[in-house]
Protein backbone atom coordinates (compact mmCIF):
# COMPACT_ATOMS: atom_id res chain seq x y z
CA UNK A 1 0.00 0.00 0.00
CA UNK A 2 1.02 3.62 -0.52
CA UNK A 3 1.16 5.21 2.90
CA UNK A 4 0.69 8.84 3.87
CA UNK A 5 4.28 8.85 5.11
CA UNK A 6 5.56 7.71 1.72
CA UNK A 7 3.58 10.42 -0.06
CA UNK A 8 4.79 13.05 2.43
CA UNK A 9 8.37 12.38 1.35
CA UNK A 10 7.46 13.60 -2.13
CA UNK A 11 6.49 17.08 -0.99
CA UNK A 12 8.48 20.01 -2.25
CA UNK A 13 8.54 23.76 -2.06
CA UNK A 14 8.11 25.86 -5.19
CA UNK A 15 10.43 28.82 -5.45
CA UNK A 16 11.84 29.20 -8.95
CA UNK A 17 9.87 32.14 -10.35
CA UNK A 18 7.02 34.58 -9.84
CA UNK A 19 4.07 35.48 -12.08
CA UNK A 20 2.82 39.05 -12.05
CA UNK A 21 0.10 40.70 -14.09
CA UNK A 22 2.70 43.10 -15.49
CA UNK A 23 4.78 40.16 -16.77
CA UNK A 24 2.24 38.57 -19.10
CA UNK A 25 1.00 39.32 -22.62
CA UNK A 26 -2.44 40.79 -23.24
CA UNK A 27 -3.30 37.76 -25.39
CA UNK A 28 -3.16 34.37 -23.61
CA UNK A 29 -2.24 32.53 -26.81
CA UNK A 30 0.88 34.71 -27.04
CA UNK A 31 1.57 34.10 -23.36
CA UNK A 32 1.24 30.35 -23.84
CA UNK A 33 3.61 30.44 -26.81
CA UNK A 34 6.19 32.27 -24.69
CA UNK A 35 5.91 29.74 -21.85
CA UNK A 36 6.02 26.85 -24.32
CA UNK A 37 9.25 28.14 -25.86
CA UNK A 38 10.73 28.47 -22.38
CA UNK A 39 9.78 24.85 -21.67
CA UNK A 40 11.49 23.78 -24.90
CA UNK A 41 14.59 25.82 -24.04
CA UNK A 42 14.67 24.24 -20.58
CA UNK A 43 14.58 20.80 -22.23
CA UNK A 44 11.42 19.77 -20.42
CA UNK A 45 10.67 16.20 -21.56
CA UNK A 46 7.83 16.11 -24.09
CA UNK A 47 6.72 19.73 -23.50
CA UNK A 48 3.79 19.32 -25.93
CA UNK A 49 2.22 16.49 -23.88
CA UNK A 50 -1.16 17.56 -22.49
CA UNK A 51 -4.09 16.05 -20.67
CA UNK A 52 -7.26 16.15 -22.77
CA UNK A 53 -10.52 15.84 -20.83
CA UNK A 54 -13.85 15.18 -22.55
CA UNK A 55 -17.34 14.28 -21.39
CA UNK A 56 -19.59 11.45 -22.54
CA UNK A 57 -23.26 11.97 -23.52
CA UNK A 58 -24.11 10.59 -20.07
CA UNK A 59 -22.02 13.30 -18.42
CA UNK A 60 -19.15 11.00 -17.44
CA UNK A 61 -15.67 12.56 -17.75
CA UNK A 62 -12.66 10.86 -19.33
CA UNK A 63 -9.08 12.03 -19.71
CA UNK A 64 -5.95 10.95 -21.52
CA UNK A 65 -2.56 12.33 -22.56
CA UNK A 66 -2.30 13.53 -26.17
CA UNK A 67 0.24 15.71 -27.98
CA UNK A 68 -0.16 19.31 -29.02
CA UNK A 69 0.66 19.34 -32.73
CA UNK A 70 -0.27 22.88 -33.67
CA UNK A 71 -1.06 26.31 -32.25
CA UNK A 72 -2.59 29.24 -34.08
CA UNK A 73 -4.46 32.40 -33.15
CA UNK A 74 -7.66 30.38 -32.76
CA UNK A 75 -6.43 27.63 -30.49
CA UNK A 76 -4.70 24.35 -29.72
CA UNK A 77 -4.59 21.54 -32.30
CA UNK A 78 -4.25 17.78 -31.84
CA UNK A 79 -4.96 14.78 -34.09
CA UNK A 80 -6.77 11.50 -33.55
CA UNK A 81 -9.32 9.08 -34.99
CA UNK A 82 -12.78 10.60 -35.27
CA UNK A 83 -14.32 7.30 -34.15
CA UNK A 84 -12.10 6.94 -31.07
CA UNK A 85 -13.68 7.42 -27.66
CA UNK A 86 -12.58 11.04 -27.50
CA UNK A 87 -13.79 11.61 -31.04
CA UNK A 88 -17.22 10.22 -30.26
CA UNK A 89 -17.46 12.23 -27.06
CA UNK A 90 -16.45 15.43 -28.86
CA UNK A 91 -19.08 14.74 -31.53
CA UNK A 92 -21.73 14.58 -28.81
CA UNK A 93 -20.34 17.42 -26.66
CA UNK A 94 -17.82 19.62 -28.49
CA UNK A 95 -16.18 21.07 -25.37
CA UNK A 96 -12.94 20.03 -23.73
CA UNK A 97 -10.29 20.93 -21.17
CA UNK A 98 -6.51 20.73 -21.58
CA UNK A 99 -3.78 20.72 -18.95
CA UNK A 100 -0.04 21.18 -19.50
CA UNK A 101 2.35 20.39 -16.64
CA UNK A 102 5.96 21.55 -16.90
CA UNK A 103 7.20 20.25 -13.58
CA UNK A 104 10.80 21.33 -14.14
CA UNK A 105 9.63 24.97 -14.35
CA UNK A 106 7.00 24.56 -11.60
CA UNK A 107 4.33 25.62 -14.09
CA UNK A 108 0.91 24.48 -15.19
CA UNK A 109 -1.50 25.77 -17.85
CA UNK A 110 -5.22 24.97 -17.84
CA UNK A 111 -7.37 25.56 -20.92
CA UNK A 112 -11.12 25.23 -21.44
CA UNK A 113 -12.95 25.79 -24.69
CA UNK A 114 -15.11 24.72 -27.56
CA UNK A 115 -13.77 22.13 -30.00
CA UNK A 116 -13.98 22.10 -33.78
CA UNK A 117 -12.46 19.96 -36.50
CA UNK A 118 -9.69 21.58 -38.48
CA UNK A 119 -10.04 21.72 -42.25
CA UNK A 120 -9.29 18.68 -44.39
CA UNK A 121 -6.37 20.58 -45.94
CA UNK A 122 -4.76 21.13 -42.53
CA UNK A 123 -5.28 17.48 -41.57
CA UNK A 124 -3.88 16.31 -44.91
CA UNK A 125 -0.77 18.46 -44.57
CA UNK A 126 -0.07 17.25 -41.04
CA UNK A 127 -0.68 13.61 -41.96
CA UNK A 128 1.83 13.80 -44.79
CA UNK A 129 4.43 15.21 -42.36
CA UNK A 130 4.19 12.13 -40.12
CA UNK A 131 6.66 9.22 -40.32
CA UNK A 132 5.47 6.55 -42.72
CA UNK A 133 5.08 4.04 -39.90
CA UNK A 134 2.69 6.38 -38.09
CA UNK A 135 0.73 6.86 -41.31
CA UNK A 136 0.35 3.10 -41.68
CA UNK A 137 -0.58 2.81 -38.02
CA UNK A 138 -3.47 5.22 -38.51
CA UNK A 139 -4.93 2.81 -41.10
CA UNK A 140 -4.17 -0.23 -38.95
CA UNK A 141 -5.77 0.65 -35.62
CA UNK A 142 -9.54 0.79 -34.96
CA UNK A 143 -8.74 3.12 -32.08
CA UNK A 144 -10.56 2.49 -28.79
CA UNK A 145 -12.25 -0.67 -30.13
CA UNK A 146 -11.64 -4.09 -28.52
CA UNK A 147 -9.26 -6.36 -30.44
CA UNK A 148 -8.56 -10.06 -29.94
CA UNK A 149 -4.80 -9.82 -29.47
CA UNK A 150 -1.62 -7.92 -30.20
CA UNK A 151 -0.95 -10.39 -33.02
CA UNK A 152 -4.14 -9.29 -34.78
CA UNK A 153 -2.93 -5.70 -34.75
CA UNK A 154 0.52 -6.59 -36.03
CA UNK A 155 -0.92 -8.79 -38.78
CA UNK A 156 -3.16 -5.95 -39.93
CA UNK A 157 -0.15 -3.62 -39.97
CA UNK A 158 1.57 -5.99 -42.38
CA UNK A 159 -1.53 -6.07 -44.60
CA UNK A 160 -1.66 -2.28 -44.72
CA UNK A 161 2.10 -2.05 -45.32
CA UNK A 162 1.78 -4.30 -48.36
CA UNK A 163 -1.29 -2.43 -49.61
CA UNK A 164 0.67 0.86 -49.74
CA UNK A 165 4.08 -0.64 -50.47
CA UNK A 166 4.62 1.26 -53.72
CA UNK A 167 2.67 4.46 -53.17
CA UNK A 168 2.15 7.31 -50.72
CA UNK A 169 -0.13 6.67 -47.75
CA UNK A 170 -3.27 8.85 -47.91
CA UNK A 171 -4.96 10.20 -44.79
CA UNK A 172 -7.73 7.89 -43.53
CA UNK A 173 -11.16 9.54 -43.86
CA UNK A 174 -11.87 8.97 -40.16
CA UNK A 175 -8.59 10.51 -38.92
CA UNK A 176 -7.86 14.21 -38.53
CA UNK A 177 -7.35 17.24 -36.38
CA UNK A 178 -9.31 19.06 -33.71
CA UNK A 179 -8.83 22.60 -32.48
CA UNK A 180 -9.67 23.60 -28.91
CA UNK A 181 -10.80 27.23 -29.17
CA UNK A 182 -10.28 28.56 -25.65
CA UNK A 183 -12.61 30.78 -23.69
CA UNK A 184 -10.57 30.38 -20.48
CA UNK A 185 -6.81 29.95 -19.99
CA UNK A 186 -5.14 29.86 -16.57
CA UNK A 187 -1.40 30.13 -15.94
CA UNK A 188 -0.12 28.64 -12.68
CA UNK A 189 3.31 29.31 -11.20
CA UNK A 190 4.39 27.46 -8.07
CA UNK A 191 5.33 29.65 -5.10
CA UNK A 192 6.52 29.01 -1.52
CA UNK A 193 4.06 28.04 1.22
CA UNK A 194 1.56 26.90 -1.40
CA UNK A 195 0.71 30.56 -2.09
CA UNK A 196 0.92 29.95 -5.81
CA UNK A 197 0.42 32.55 -8.53
CA UNK A 198 -2.68 31.93 -10.65
CA UNK A 199 -3.58 34.29 -13.50
CA UNK A 200 -6.72 33.52 -15.49
CA UNK A 201 -7.75 34.95 -18.84
CA UNK A 202 -11.46 34.87 -19.66
CA UNK A 203 -12.84 35.77 -23.06
CA UNK A 204 -15.39 38.56 -23.08
CA UNK A 205 -17.35 40.33 -25.78
CA UNK A 206 -15.77 41.08 -29.16
CA UNK A 207 -13.00 38.50 -28.61
CA UNK A 208 -11.43 40.57 -25.84
CA UNK A 209 -9.62 38.94 -22.91
CA UNK A 210 -10.00 39.83 -19.24
CA UNK A 211 -7.18 39.01 -16.82
CA UNK A 212 -7.76 38.23 -13.15
CA UNK A 213 -5.80 36.78 -10.26
CA UNK A 214 -7.15 33.73 -8.45
CA UNK A 215 -6.48 32.62 -4.89
CA UNK A 216 -4.25 29.55 -4.77
Secondary structure, 3 states (H helix, E strand, C coil): CCCHHHHHCCCCCCCCCCCCHHHCCCCHHHHHHHHHHHHHHCCCCCCCEEEEEEECCCCCEEEEEEECCEEECCEEEEEEECCCHHHHHHHHCCEEEEEEEEHHHCEEEEEEEEEEECCHHHHHHHHHHCCHHHHHHHHHCCCCCCCCCHHHHHHHHHHHHHHCCCCCCCCCCCEEEEEEEEEEEEEEECCHHHCCEEEEEEECHHHCEEEEECCC
